[in-house]
Amino acid sequence: MHQKPVVIGVAGGSGSGKTSVTRSICNRFSDKTILVIEQDYYYKDQSHLPFEERLQTNYDHPLAFDNDLLIKHLNDLMQGKTIDKPVYDYKIHTRSDKTIPVEYKEVIIVEGILILEDPRLVDLMDIKVFVDTDADLRIIRRLLRDINERGRSLESVIDQYINSVRPMHLQFVEPTKRYADIIIPEGGENHVAIDIMATKIETILTRNAKNK
């Protein structure tokens, strides 16, 4: 019988440093202990839509995500089952044919901009974190990432930020801060907050080991 895993939600705006925080926490534990589930992998399948229509997808809106599948997968993992994590292909703006087999681990980190927006997801979490970073830093990070890693033009990144990323952040992402147990300013550079998180996780794992 598997022990119920510790489920940690790491939320925050695009470019806030969620991935850095997650990576910093993971570095404190072995690969056998921590599993990361990225909400970005759970964008809805759009294969039934024409390509031109897929291009209009607002990836910063709650309706872009298949939270039903994400919640099912989290519940499966909590029961010790293996899941097939979907893969999203940004070039064709829909889900890829590939999946990634993922097995149960003692700690599950769910990371994404809107993971605290759905009450069903929040209810599954033992610890809820919001990474809070100034908007100017977030846009700079997003510019560098999208241009260098995703081959986007400067104009397209700025246009997307003004028309969807910023308004969606203000409407949907920022308000979820109230549901966080811990707010981490400046992301992965906040070593004190990372230390506190790691200590909390170790405490829960030790308690769980004693209760086995």
ABEGO torsion letter per residue (X at the ends): XBBBBBBBBBBEBBGAGAAAAAAAAAAABBAAABBBBBAAAABBBAAABBAAAAAABBAABAAABBAAAAAAAAAAAAAGBBBBBBBBBAAAGBBBABBBBBBBBABBBBBEAAAAABAAAAAABABBBBBBBBAAAAAAAAAAAAAAAAGBBAAAAAAAAAAAAAAAAAAAAAAAAAABABBBBGEAABAAAAAAAAAAAAAAAAAAAAAX
